[in-house]
Amino acid sequence: MSLEEYVHFNGKIHVFHLVIAWFYASSDLCGAGGMHHECIHANQLWYGEAACNDTVFVSLDESQPGMYGMLLTCALLFFSFYDPYLEEDIPCVLVNWFVPVEDEPDNVTGMWVVHPE
């Protein structure tokens, strides 16, 4: 692709250090009928110290049980920008992807072992 074929963006990008995810957990009906929320952090200076980048599960195949249908990511940056063609804000997240080392959990710990993609 030549440089001229790329779309040029001249707008503002809004950066967020945390987002709140609202979700329904049908297996846990405590609270307001199973509704929950979690803060997901992507903060480079947590309390002026080290970075705080939360782990996020991404569902790839809902027909598969547990980790068999998911991958792990580490949230690095939350941002949004306004798309004048769609006339709306586009939310985005920059992540590091992690993939399982094996097709099964570790037989000693019972936990999945992952490494950066």
Order of alpha helices (4+ residues) and beta strands (2+ residues): beta-beta-alpha-beta-beta-beta-beta-beta-beta
